[in-house]
Amino acid sequence: MMKRIFAGAVVILTAALIVSAGFFRLNVAVAQPTAPTQIFLATNTPYPTNTPGSLWDMFPPTNTPGSLWDMFPPTNTPRAIASLTPLASATPMAMATMQPTAYIPPTFTPEGLAGATWTPPGGDPSTQIADHYYMSRPIGSSDVNYVAWTYPYGGTAGGRLQVHHGVDLVNNTGTPVLAAADGVVIYAGDDLSTLFGPYNNYYGNMIVIQHSFMDASGSAVFTLYGHLNQIEIATGEGVTAGQRIATVGGTGIAQGPHLHFEVRVGNPYDFGATRNPALWIYPYNTFGTLAGTVTDASGALLYDVSIIVAPSGGSTGVTRYAFSYKDNTVNGDSVFGENWVLGDIPAGYYTVTVSNNGVVLFRDTVYVQPNRSTWVDITLS
């Protein structure tokens, strides 16, 4: 069995700790060039605390019959909203021609960051790879702005649902939806006649925004906001990050009110052009992201593998579960090529385990540093 651990600032290998900034990959043999640091800081409230009764205690992965909406009923107070008025048929806007530009991060300090005294653990140097956290959360901090991790990108909710090409943020109908980054609206309307999904009326009322930055390959980056109730922006309008553009609904194939959020690269109309939003949305302050690959000994990607991420080394919290992508109908990042991601993890030590019928196939300990990504390659023989 081969094991490789890559850490976003810190990776623990036999008590060796790695410190740096950005998305880190430990590689003793080959050094990587230094890339730009992360560039966007969100101003969201802290993620729900890891006390008993948390989301992760309530919803470990199971195959219990029931819909996603049984698992995640909205908990906010319902609000009165105007009845939905059908929109005029939207005319798709030609994609803007944009040149890659240096992205200048906002000059603000996230809540709780000022005066912070956190000191990263020391250890061996590591090679830095830049994150691309260019987006804020599409739901505001006063509402549910964390992802439903039991139905993540590339997941199937325990086999109950189709492979997910985005992420869901479950909120009541009428909850404000926000632009994730600056850009231009290239589509605002329903998808009854314009195809964005596998068939028409898949997303219902929706918005697509082309952003002012490119991905690492130089391709245009878009965000899609689906199942909306009311659309409050028009095709061709410019938007800024955090601007209200719509309200949450349950149109299209939605089984209940929520925001379906996607990141697409290259072609905004291509259902197969999605990327994992968890690698684009900036983590909560003092939280980080785990990502990596699950492969066999030959290096071939393995699909739908269950991964257990448990606090260790004195870290507190609850055990989380991740899954490698169900199949190759969803994409890894253009740079990282991951096939599993677990976002919004409090900084600290975690033991990452893959087992089968009680037999441990992989186990190692990593340190998740705040505001960065930690990379873990899992090789199963």
N, C-alpha and C positions, 0 to 999 in steps of 0.2 A: 504494500500500500504506500502511495506517495502522498505527502502532505505539503501544501504550501500556504503560508499565511501572509496576507497583505493587510496592512493596517493604516487607516486614515489618521495619522499622527501617532498612534501607539499600537503595537502588536506585541503580544506576550508569547515568547518562545522560550520555554525553560527559564522563566523569570527574567528574560531580557526584555526591556521596555524600549519602545521606539517613540521618538518625539519629533514632530515637525508640524507643518501646517498644510491644509489642503487634503486631497484624496491620496493616501499613501499606499504604495506597493513595496513590500519588503523584497529586495532582490540583491543578494550578496554578490552574485556573479556579474550582473550588468546594471550599470547606473543609468537612470533616466534623466533627461534634462529637466531643469526647473521650469514649471509652467505657471501661468498667472494664478494668483490666489483667488478664493471665492469672492463674489462681487455683490451679493445682495443680502441684506439683513432684514428679516421680517420683524414686524412689531406685534406679533400675536401673543396672546396670553399663554402661560405655560400649559403644556400638555397635561391631561388628567393625571393626578398623582398615582403612584403604583401601590395603592393600599388595597387590602382585601376587598373583593367586590368590584374590582376594576374591570374594564372591557376585556382584559386578557384572562382574568379569572372566570368571567362569565362565558366567554366564547372560545375555548380551545377548539381546534379543528375536529369536527365530528361529521358523521354521515347521517345525522338525525334528519328525517324528512322535515321539510318546512322551507319556506322561502327566506331570502335574505332579509325581508322586511319583518319577518317574525323575530329574527335575531336582533335587528336594529330598529325598533320602533322609535319614531321621533319623540324627543322628550321636551322640546321647547313648547311654550304656550302658543296654541294656535292663534293666528291673527286674522282679522277680517281683510279680505282682499277683493278687489274688483273682479267681476266676471271676465273671463278671457275673451278678448275680441279677436276674431280671426285676422291674421295679418295678410296684407297684400302679397302676392307671389313675389318672392325675392329674386332679384337678378344677380347672379354671381358677378363679383367684381374681378377684373383681371388682377393677377398677383403683381404686387409692386416689385420693381427692380431695386434691390437694396444691395449696397456694398458693405462688406464686413467693416465694422468700426470698433474702436476701443470702447468698451462699455464702462461708464463711470458710475461707481456705486453711489447711492444716496449718502449724504453726510449727516446721518443721524445715528444715535446709539440705541440699540434694542433695549427693551425693558429688562432690568436686572443686570445689565452688563456693566454699567458704570460702576467703578470702584471694585470690580470683581478681583478677588485675590487667589483664584484657582491657579494652582501650579501643576503643570503636566509632569508625569513621572519621567525620570531620566532613563537613558538606555542607549542602544546602538543607533547610529544614524540610519535614515532610510531615504529612499528615493521619492521625490514628490511628484504627484500627478494632480493637475488642477481639477477641482470640481467645476461644474457649471450651474451653480445655484443662481439662476438669473430671474427666478419667478417668486412672487409672493403668493399667499394662499388665496384661492378664488372665493372664499367665504370669510367674512370678518371675524374678529376675535370674540365678539359677543354671541356668536352662534357656533355651531359644531363645525370647526374648520380642520378636523383631522380625518384622515382616510379610514374607511371601513376595512381593516386589514384582514378580515375573514373572506373578503372578495377582492384581492389585490390585482394589480396588473399581471396578466398572464395566468391568473388563477381561475378556478371553476367553483368556488364555494363548496368544496368537498364533492365535486362531481354533479352538483345540482343545477349549475348554470353553465352557459356557454363560456368559452375562453374570453376573458375580459381584456379589452383593448384600451382601457383607461382605468380610472379610479373613481370611487363614489364617495360623496360627502353627504350623509343623510341628514336632512333638515326638513322643517315644515314648509308647506307650500307658502310662497310669499317671502321667504327669506332672501335678502339681497345677495346677488351674485356680483362679484368684482372681477375686473380685468386683472390677470395675473402679471402682466408686464405691459410696458408701452407698446403701441402698435397701431395698425389700421384695420378696421373691420372689413373683411372681404366678403362676408356673408352674414345676413341676419334675416331669419325667416324660418319657415318649416321645410322639411325635406320630403314633401309629397311628390315633387317633380324633379328635384335635384338630388342625385345620389351621393351620399357620404358614407353610408353603412352598407351592409350586405344586401339590403333592400330598402325601398322607400318607406317613409314614416317610421324609421328606426329610432331616430333621435327626437322626433317631434319638433317642437320649436327649439331653435339652436342658433348659436353664434360661432363664427370662426374669425380669429384675429391673426394677422401676420405681424410678427414682432420685428423689432429693429436690430436684432442680433442674428447671427448665423450659428449653426452647429460647427463642430470641428472640421467637417468636410467641406464647409462653405455653402451648405444648403440652407434654404429658408426654414424658419421654425414657426409653427403655428400652434395655437391652442384652440380647442373645441369645447364648447359648453352646451351640453345636451339636456333634453327633457324639461326645458324651461317652461314657466308659466307665462310670464309676460316679458317681452323684449323691449328694452328701453334705449336702444341704440340702433343706428341705421347703417346699411352698407355704405362704405366710403368714408365714414367718420373716423377721426383719430381718437385714440383713447390713451389714458395714462394708467400706470399701475395703481390698483386700489380703487379705480373709478367704478361706480355702480353701473352695470350694463343690463341687468335683467333680474328676475326673481326665480327662485326654485319652483319647480313644478313636477308633474308626473306624466308629461306628454310622450308620444312615441310608444316604445315598448316597456316603459318604466312600470315596475310592479308596485311602486309607491313613490311619494315625493322625495327627490334627492337631486343633487347636481352630479351629472356624469361629466368628468373632466378628462380631456386627452391632450397629449402633446404629439404633433405630427411633424415630420421632417421631409422636406422636398415637395411633396404633392399633397395639398390639403384635402383633396377629394379621394385619396387612396386610403381605404380602410386598412390596408396592410402597411402603412407608412408610420405607424405609431411608435412611440418610445415610452419608457417608464417615467411618469411624472414625478415619482419620488426622487429621481436624480436631478430634477430641475427646480423643485420647490425647496426653498431654504428651510432647514430644520428649525424647530423651536430652539430658542436660546438655551444652552447647556445640554442640548440633545444632539444626537448624531445619526448616521445612517450606516447600516451594514449592507454590503453588496458583494457579489462574487460569482463564481461559476461552480457548478457541480458536474464533474466529468468522470469517465471511467479511466482505466490505466492508459488507454491509447489517446486520451485527450478528447474523445467524443462527448458532446454535451448530453447529460442525462436529464430527462424531463419528469416533472411531477414528483420530485423527491422531497420528503418531509424533513425539515431542519428544525432542531430544537435549540433555542437561544436562552440560556439560563444565567441569572446573575451569579457571580463567583468572586472570590478574592475579597470578601467583605462588602461587595456592592449589594445594595438592597433593591427590591423590586420584585416583579413577577416574571415567570417564564413565558416567553413568547414563541410563536411558531411561524415559520416561513416555509415557502414551497418554491422549488425551482419551477420555471414556466412550464405550463402544461404541454406545449408543443412548439413547433417553429412557426406558427402563424402570427406570433408576436416577436418583436425584435429586441435584441440587446442594443445598448448604446453604441453609437458610431465609433467611439474611442475605447470604451471599457469592455464591451462585448459580454456583459453580465448575463446570467440567466436566473438570478434570484436577487431580491432586494427586500430589506426590512427597514422601514424608516421610523423616525421619531422615537429613538431609543435614548433614554437618559445616559449621560456619560458614565463610564465605569467599566469594570471587568465582566466579561461574559464567557461562558463555556459554550462552544458551538458543537453540537453532536448530531450525527446521523447514525441511526441504528435500524436493524431489521430483525423483528421477532426476538428482541432482547439482545442481539449481538451488535456490539458497537463497531461500526464500519469506519467512523471518523470521529475524532474528538480533539479539540484544541481550544486554547484560551486566548482571547483577544481583548484589547482595551479600546473601547469606543470613546474617542475624544470629542468634545462638544463642537458643534457647528461644522463638522467635517464628515467625510465618508471613510469607512474602514473596509478594506477589501479582504475577503477570505476565499481562497481557492480550495475547494473540497474535492479531493480525488479519491474515488472508491475503486477498489480492486475486485 
